[in-house]
Amino acid sequence: MTRYAENYVPIGVKSIYYAFAGVMNPVQFPKVVTGFLFIINAVLLFFIGCRFDDNFTALNFSIGSLLFNLMNSVKMEKNSLESKRSHIFGVA
């Protein structure tokens, strides 16, 4: 499987994993990076919202972004668990 992944994973992603391999478990690393990117996304949308001269709009942008990303990640986790369950128990 690792040889297969070497063919399609970009060198930048490989280098990031290599850089953090000594600090963190590579299996948990994507979850931490995803959370960090959710926060960065919300902060950047807050600054975009501030350009509208209204902090309420900026707050709505950032909260909406966090809620959208959170709902999407929960949905993906649920689908992953259902896939594992069906694979283990042979249920369609």
C-alpha positions in Angstrom: 0.0 0.0 0.0 2.8 2.5 0.7 4.3 2.0 -2.7 0.9 2.8 -4.2 0.6 6.0 -2.1 4.0 7.1 -3.2 2.7 7.5 -6.7 -0.1 9.9 -6.0 0.8 11.7 -2.8 2.5 15.1 -3.6 6.0 15.7 -2.4 4.8 18.6 -0.2 2.4 16.4 1.7 5.2 13.8 2.2 7.6 16.4 3.5 5.0 17.7 6.0 4.4 14.2 7.3 8.1 13.7 7.5 8.7 16.9 9.4 6.1 16.1 12.0 6.7 12.4 12.3 9.0 12.8 15.2 6.6 15.1 17.1 3.3 13.4 16.5 1.8 10.0 15.6 1.3 10.1 11.8 -2.2 8.5 12.2 -3.4 11.4 14.4 -1.6 14.1 12.4 -4.4 14.6 9.8 -7.0 15.2 12.5 -4.8 17.9 14.1 -4.1 19.5 10.8 -7.8 19.5 9.9 -8.7 21.2 13.2 -5.9 23.8 12.7 -7.2 24.5 9.1 -10.8 24.9 10.4 -9.6 27.6 12.8 -7.5 29.3 10.1 -10.4 29.3 7.7 -12.7 30.9 10.3 -10.1 33.6 11.2 -9.6 34.5 7.6 -13.4 34.6 6.9 -13.7 36.9 10.0 -11.2 39.3 8.5 -13.0 39.2 5.2 -16.2 39.9 7.0 -14.5 42.9 8.8 -14.0 44.4 5.4 -17.8 44.9 5.3 -17.5 47.4 8.2 -19.5 45.3 10.5 -18.2 42.9 13.2 -21.6 41.1 13.3 -21.2 40.1 9.6 -17.6 39.0 10.3 -18.7 36.9 13.2 -21.5 35.3 11.1 -18.9 34.5 8.4 -16.6 32.8 10.9 -19.3 30.9 12.9 -20.9 29.8 9.7 -17.6 28.5 8.4 -16.9 26.6 11.6 -20.4 25.1 11.7 -20.2 24.0 8.1 -16.7 22.4 8.5 -17.8 20.7 11.8 -21.0 19.3 10.2 -19.0 18.1 7.2 -16.4 16.4 9.4 -19.0 14.7 11.6 -20.8 13.4 8.4 -17.5 12.1 7.0 -16.7 10.4 10.4 -20.2 8.8 10.5 -19.8 7.5 6.9 -16.4 6.1 7.8 -17.8 4.3 10.9 -20.7 2.8 8.8 -18.2 1.6 6.2 -16.0 -0.1 8.8 -19.1 -1.7 10.4 -20.4 -3.0 7.2 -16.9 -4.3 6.3 -16.5 -6.1 9.6 -20.0 -7.5 9.9 -20.7 -8.0 6.2 -23.8 -5.9 6.4 -24.7 -3.8 3.3 
